[in-house]
Amino acid sequence: YGCYTGFDSDNSSGDFSEANHKVAEMLDLDPHQSNRTGKHNGETEIQENGIKRHRTSLPAPMFSRSDFSVWSILKKCIGLELSKITMPIVFNEPLSFLQRITEYMEHIYLINKACSHADPLERMQAVAAFAVSAVASQWERTGKPFNPLLGETYELTREDLGFRFISEQVSHHPPISAFYSEGLNKDFIFHGSIYPKLKFWGKSIEAEPRGTITLELLKHNEAYTWTNPTCCVHNVIIGKLWLEQYGTVEIVNHSTEDKCVLNFKPCGLFGKELHRVEGYIQDKNRKKLCVIYGKWTECLWCTDPTTYETYKKNEKRGGEQKKLKPSEDVIKSENDEADDMPEVQDTVQFIPGSKLLWRINCRPPNSSQMYNFTSFAVSLNELEKGMEAILAPTDCRLRPDIRNMENGNMDVASKEKERLEEKQRAARKERAKDEVEWHTRWFHQGTNPYTGTSDWLYSGGYFDRNFSDCPDIY
């Protein structure tokens, strides 16, 4: 749920800051006792093939949240806007939301596949798989990323994966994050902005993502646009937090007018539809070209419409279905509330003849001690030797609250978080006093060339590394 939360506003009164000071007293962490299976800050290894080996674990294990309740905070805020609430650091994970957005690139091989296909249908299949994979890393990630400060940035260059990425927090009220990525081989451009709309339903928090995501395949002169599904976290009051995605995602190829319609199904009775994704690709004449099915937490398949319809008819008649082996990720709820997640999840039913489009990456064995991070997420806040000299001073890796939390220094992290929020409030008041408007550095507001809707577009120049006029936000 942290992917879309708008907590920690610079308008917050700080009424809940005292909860932050209690965090360290509840924790018993020794960062020196962490299970280190990889190198950490400043210790990045180089493999024999010359590619950098990124770290495989965090400097310190995560702490237990069992002594804290989201409801203990939210119950004091009935009638207030969620954007006015300051949450204790105990509910965070040691990443900024800008870094969380970068996790879209974890399955970049799907973009590479789309670039390599000559058939537009196969390109759309790969793009659809990429759109689903972009939300896969959120599974079991109930920790909340840090809200970016206004002007905060994050860059990531991965030569081994063939891309570079830059993002900036372009607005704080409402919170808007803009990003831009390009292939190092000049084969694609991926960009967009995210502006979440939050709803608190008492037992759950729902985040409706707003903002257009655009993928341009330069070799094929094609552009695809879509919006992410709605994200919801359940059992806010009591029980085990669990997350689901639901809603319809429409991916449009603006060159061919092909469209992919994906239905992220809400959890039904007894969890029958939990995590399921089902949809189809149609041409500009609305003829169905293929059917896509699977789970955003597991895998995605495609088959032709006739085979799919025949399978569904047999299923209704009670015909035998070939199932994958039961998932090992069976989740059990901790209470009997009607809003709880069901005890058992079915895995994807495989339809013979289907083509595998995507399968989720296995998480590292110590993932549960690392905020349920993927291997890609573990590396995002790594500060390599010499990196500080070339990074923008606004880069997330330099945020002292995130850095201290990652290292297990919770009390320091909490105090730093409050200091940064107070500094942001003071800067906002100073600008208002002097009647000075905030100017973004790397993005500007404009119109998406394919949808005609308002969007934040990359202004260029970041990688020229002229950071002389960057704001002092830390």
N, C-alpha and C positions, 0 to 999 in steps of 0.2 A: 504494500500500500504506500510505502514511502516513495515509490516512483512518481506519485502524483500529488503527494500531500503539500498543502500550502501553509503548514504551521511555521512558527518562528518568524513572525512578522516584525518589522521594525516599528510597527505601531503598537506592539504588545506592551502592556503596562509593566511586565516583569513580575506580576503577582505570583507566578508559579516558579520563580527562580529559586526559591528556597528549597524546592524539591531537588534541584541540581546539587546542592551542597550535601544532601543526604546520600547521594549515590556512592561516594567513595567509602562511606562508613559501612555500606551494605556489601561491599565487594572484597574479595580476598584474592587479589591477582598478583602474581609475580611474573613479570615479563621475561625474566631470565629462565623460567621453567617451561617456556613454550616448546612445542615439538617442532623443531626446525628441520624441514626437509629440503630447504632451498636457501639461496642467498638472499640477503636483505639489502637495505639501503646502502648504496655505494659499493656493493659487492657482486654486481652482476657478472656472471661468468660468460666466457666466449666459447662456443662449441668448436669442434674441429673444422666444421664447414664455414666458420666465420660468422654464423648467426648468433646473436645474443641469446643467452639462456635466461629467461625471466624467472623471478622467484616463484616458489611453489607453496609458500605459506606466509602468514602474517607474523610480525614480530612477537605478538602476544595473543593468546586465545581469547575468545569473546567471554563476556561475563554472563552470569545467570540473570534473566529478567523475572524469575519466579517470584521475587519479593515486590514486584511493581505491577501496577494495573493502569492501563490506559484510562479506564473509567474513573479512577481516583482523580485524574486530572480533568477529564471532560465533564464530569458531573458538576464541577464548579463553573462551567461555562455555558450552561443551558441558556439559550437566548442570544448568545454571542456568535459572531461570525468565526468560523474555524481559522480564518487567516489572522485573527487577533490572539491566538493561543500560542504561548511559548511552552514547548514540550521539554521535559528533562532529557538530558543527553543519554540516559539509560535506554531510551527507545530508538536511538540512532544506530546506524552502521557507519563504519569509518570510510565513507565515500561521500562526495558531493553529488547532488542530482546531475550535475554536468558530467560527472564520471559515469553515473548510471546510464545516461543517454548513450554514452560511448559504447556500452555493451551491445547496442544494435549491431556493431561490427564483428561480434564474436563469430558469426557464421558467414563471413565475407566470401567464403568459397562459393556460396550460392549466387552472389553477384557475378563472380568470375564465370560460373556455369552459364548464367544468363548471357553474358557477353560472348561466350564461345559458341552458342547455339545459332544455327542458321534458320531454324524453324521458329516463327513468332509464337507458336503455341508452346513450344518447349521453353522459350524465354519467359513467357507469362507464368508457366509452372514454377520455374526457378524463382521468379520474383515473388510469387505467392508464398513459396516456402520461406523465403527470406523475411517476408512480412510477419509470418507466424513465429519464426525463430527469434525475432526481435523481442518478443515478450516472454520467451521461454525461461530466461535467466531469473525471472521474477518468482518462479515457483519456490515456495517456502522462504522467500526473502521478506519476512514480516518486519524487519528492521527498517527504520526510516532514514533515507539519506539526508545529509545536511542540506538545508535550503541554501542555494548559492547567494552570496552577497551581490548587490548591484555592481556590475562591472567585473565580476569574477569570470575567469576564463579557464579552459582546460584544453591542452593540446596533446595529441598522441600520434606518433609516427611509428608504424610497424613495417619495416622493410621486408621482414619475413612474410607478412601477410599482404603486402603491396598496397598500403593506403596511408594517408595522413588525415588527421581530424582536428578541427578547431571548434570550440563552442564558447558562447558568452551569455551571461545573464543580462538581457537587454532591458528588462523591466522588473520592478519589484512589486508594484501594485498596478495591475495584476502581475503575478509572477510569470514571466515568459523567458524561456530558454531557447536560444537559436543555435543551430549547428550547421557545419559544412564539412564534407569529406570528399576527397578525390582519390582516384587510383593513381599510384605512382607511375603507371604505364599510360596515363591519360585515357583510360578506357571507360571510366564512369565518373559521375558526380552524384553525391547523395547529400541532400540538405533538407532543412525544415525548421519548424519552431513548435514548441509545446506550451500550451496554456491550459492547465487543468481547472476544471470546475468541480468543486467539492460539495458533497451532500452528506450530512450526518444523520443516519436513520435511527440512532439510539443504540442498536446492537451491531451496526455495521457502518463503515465509512465507504462511500462510493465516490470514485473519481472518474469523471467523464473527460477524456482528453480532447482538447481542441487544438487546432493547428494542423497544417498540411505537411505531409511527408512526401518528398519528391525524389525519385531515382531516375537519373538520365544515363542511358547506355549510348555513349557517344559514337561508337562504331556503327550502330544500327540507326542512329538518329531517332531514338525513341525516348519518350518520357512517361513514367508511371507515377501516379499519385494515389495516396490513400490516407486514412486516419486510423489510429490505433483503437482497439476495442475498449470498453469501459472496464475499469479495474475495481474490485470490491474486496475489502477485508472484513471478515465475519468474526463474531465472538469478541467484540471490543469490550463488552462489560465483564463477561466471565467465560472461562473455558480456553481452549487452545485456539490461537489466532490461525485462520486459514484464508487463502486468497483464491479468487476466481476471476476469470475474464469472460465478459459476455458482450454481445452486440454484433451488429453486422458491419463488416469491413468490405468496402468496395475498392478494388484496385483497377484503375483505368489506364489503358494504353492509349495515349492521346494521338499516336500516329496511326494505329490500325483500327482504333475504336473498339478493340476487344475489351472485355471486362471480366474480372474475376470477383465473384460475390462469395464471401466467406462468412458463415454464421458461427460465431463463438457461442455455444449453447450454455445457458445458465444451468446450474445444478438442479436437476429435477428430483422427484420423490425417490428416496432411497439412493440418491446419487447416480442414477442411471445415465444422466447426460454430463456428468462432471468432467470438465476439461475438454469436452468434445468440440471438434471443429469440422464443419461439413459445408460444402459449397460446390461451385461449378465455374467453369470458364465458358463464356459465350462470345460469339463474334458480333460484328456490328448489326447483323440481322437477327440477333437474339437466338441464334441456333447454338445449343449446348454442344461444346466440343469435347469436354471431359468433366468428370466429377472428381472432387478432391475431398478426402476424409482423413480423420486421425485425431490426435490430441496435441494440444499446444505444449503439454508436459512430456510428450514421448516422441511422436513421429507423425509424418504426413505421407499419404499415399495418393495416387491418382489412377483412375481407370476410365474406360469409355462409358458413356451414359447407358447404353443397352445392357452391358454386363452388370452395372450397378442396379438398374431397375429390376433385372431378373433376380439378382441376389436378394433385394428387398422383398420381392414377392414370395420367394422361398422362405425368407425369414418369418414372414407373417403366417405362413402355413406350418411353421414349426420345423422347418428343415434343419438338418445339422449344419452348424457353422464351424469353420476352422478358426480357432482362437489362438492368439499368441499365448505363451505361458503367462500365468498370473504375475502381475507386477509385484516387485519386492517393496515398492514404495507405498504399501498399504498404510493409510493414515487412520488413526482412531481418535475419535472425539473424546474430550474429557468431561463432558456433561451431557445431559439429556434434553437440552433446549431444542426447540423446533428449528432454530437457525443453525444448529450444529452441522458440521460436515459429516456425511454418512460414513459408516465404519469401513466399508469395502468399496474399492474402485474396480470396475471392470477395465481390462486393457482393450486395445483396439482390436476389433474383429477384422481379420485379413480377408479380403476378397481375392480369390485366385486370379492371377493375371495382372494384378495391380503393380504399378511402378513406384518404388520408394523415392520420394522427393527430398526428404530430410529426416534425420534422426538426432535427438538431443545428445549433446556431449555428456560423457560420464563426468561427474564431479569428483574432485580429489577426495581421497579417503578421509581426510581430516576436515572436510567441508563443514560439518556440523559444529566444529569448534571455531569456525571462521565465518560466522554469520551466514552460513549456507552459500558462500561465494562459489562461483565457478572458477576454473583455473585462469580464465581470462580476467575476471574481476579481481582476483588476488593480485594481479600484476599492475593494476591501474594506478595505484598510489605509490608505486615504487619510485624512489628518488635516487637515481643513479649518480655515481661520482661525476662531478663536473656539470651536472644538469642545471644546477641553480644559476650558473653563469649565462646560460642561453635561454632559460625560461622567462616568459613575461612575469613581472612581479605579482600579477593577479592570478597566477596559476593555482589550481586547487592543491597541488602537491605542497605548496608553501603555506597552507592554512594551518595555524598552530593548533586549533582545536581538533581537527581531523587527525593531524599527525600524532598528537598526544593520545588520542583515543586509540589509534592503531597500535601504539606502543604500550597500551595498558595503563597509561597515566590518567585515570578517569577524573580525579579531582582537578588536576591542572586543565584537562580538556574542557571540563564544565565551566571553569572560571574564564578560560580563553573564549569560549563560545559566548558567554555573557559580555565580555569585553568587546568582542567584534560586533555584536548586535548593538551595543550602546554607541560604539564608534559610528556605526551606520546611521543610527538615529540622529546623532549629533551632526553628521555631515548633511543629512536631509534637511534638518532645521536651519543649518547655515546657508544652504542653497536657497531655501524659501525666504530667509531673511534678506539675502542679497538679490533675490529674484533672478537666480541663475538656473537655467534648465540643464538637466542631465543630458549629456551627449554620449551615445554608444560609440565604441571604438572600432569594432571590426564588422558590425552588421548595421544595416539601415532598413527602415520600414518601407515596404513597397508592395507591388502586386505580383502574385505568382503568375508567371507567363502562361501556364497551362490551365489553371482553374479560374483565373481572374479574381481570386479572393485575396484579401490582405495577407501579407506574409513578411517575414524578416529575411532579407537577402544578404549574402556575404559581400562585403565591400572590397575584399581582397587585401593583400599586402601584409598579412600577419607573418608569413614566413620570411619576409624581408628583415624581420627582427628589429624594427625600430620601436622600442618600448619607452621612449623618453617621455611621452605624455600620458602614460598609464596612470590611473588613479591609485592613491595609497589607501588600500582597503584593509590591510592586515596590521 
